[in-house]
Amino acid sequence: MLDICLLGTGGMMPLPYRHLTSCLVRAAGTSVLIDCGEGTQISLRLLGWSFKGIDAILLTHMHGDHVSGLPGLLLTIGNSDRTEPVDIYGPRGTVKVVKGLLMAAPELPFEVRIHEIGVESFAVGPLTIRTCALDHRIPCLGYRIDLERRPEFLPDKARDNKVPLAAWNPLQKGMTVEIDGVVYTPDMVLGEARRGLSLCYCTDTRPTDSMVELAREADLLICEGMYGEAEKRSRAHQYKHMSFREAALIAAHAGVKELWLTHFSPSLMHPRDFLEEAQEVFPNTLAGKDRMIKELRYEEANTDSGD
């Protein structure tokens, strides 16, 4: 199961009812924060979600509306008695900016490990994270988070293959076991591969083919919709952002299940007024709002409770 919450949906500057960009993802005791705009910890406090459990922070890029909440959040994490390291990932330039921000949060009771990354994949707890390069004015990354699902354990198959009981548990975990000179492999006890869960998060970019590939068949795409108004399309081009319609085209081409729009311009007071522009292209599009939550579940049922 993946718990996903948009903590902030604003771009450029916070508004009284809209904090700056941030998203929290939780799975199996691991929490990953994507971006940390101003107001991030206010939304977390209102939700009652844990600060202490944030294991990694993924930064899309180094513009202030995506990192301005970082010093205060790290101080709050420290005040929650966390002592385990926190990993911060981001594109080229992350080390310099984060170290500067950390000057406002000295003497933290945990290590902050900063990683400058490119197009690659890595793991945070049970989550696999992949990136793609986006098209913004400075280095910027899109992120995909996958939670794999193990194949079903089939006791009858194990018995038919004469697998000893002592080997069942490690084989179920994907390990190979040797007992009395006989090698037992996971395929002797497991069923077919099963689809996992996936979230893709892309913001501050022009549309790119790499975004489509990163989001391919994701359960949820959270994507920038800086401008809803048709007359603002030239600004989107000029400042390397996207419109509602462009985000919907990415979702349609990638074959995702659902699209949430986020990172709205301060001038866009009521994003829902322009939803039709996106829904004509991709019907299952929602306008994000602060503290909008979705719980992704394996195959059987997805439920959401924020709209």
Secondary structure, DSSP 8 states (H G I E B T S, - for coil): -EEEEEEE-B-SS-BTTB-BSEEEEEETTEEEEE---TTHHHHHHHHT--STTEEEEE-S---HHHHTTHHHHHHHHHHTT--S-EEEEESTTHHHHHHHHHTTS-S-SS-EEEEE--S-EEEETTEEEEEEE-BSSS--EEEEEEEEE---B-HHHHHHTT--HHHHHHHHTT--EEETTEEE-GGGTB-S-EEEEEEEEE-SSB--HHHHHHTTT-SEEEEE--B-SGGGHHHHHHTT--BHHHHHHHHHHHT-S-EEEE-B-TT-S-GGGGHHHHHTT-SSEEE--TTEEEEE-STT--EE---
